[in-house]
Amino acid sequence: MTKRSIRRNAAAMTLTVALTGVMGAGIVGPAQASTRPAASVAEQAARPGALVAARAAVTGPAQLPTYGSSADFPTWVFGGTELCVKNLGTRYGEARVQTRLGASPEYIPVQAGMTRCINRWWGGVPINVRNNAYSPLSVTAR
């Protein structure tokens, strides 16, 4: 199987599971009682077989204070996800953005005290944002 066909099959499976989740087939919703507390997005992503079909409108901000610190963000299945990186320091900053499927990373340069936003369609695949410089960053996704 080629990488392209694996990605295509993964995207189709994600879409299928997301549609059944949105329609309420087997995913606990507000109308269904549960004795367990609601799990965070990170806990849901860590569970095998779990899928976060929809997420809150705003995620973050995540603080990435040092070089190499990172955070994961869910993305929208349909439509783009806006990712904003704010440089909290006085030096040049850079964020490295990569999907959890291992696609090529994208680098977002941010000058000191500035904010830079991008809007991409990652198709519901979680992304990882890593501080790639020595200036503290604040990252939000919506």
Disulfide bonds with the S-S distance in Angstrom:
Cys84-Cys117 2.02
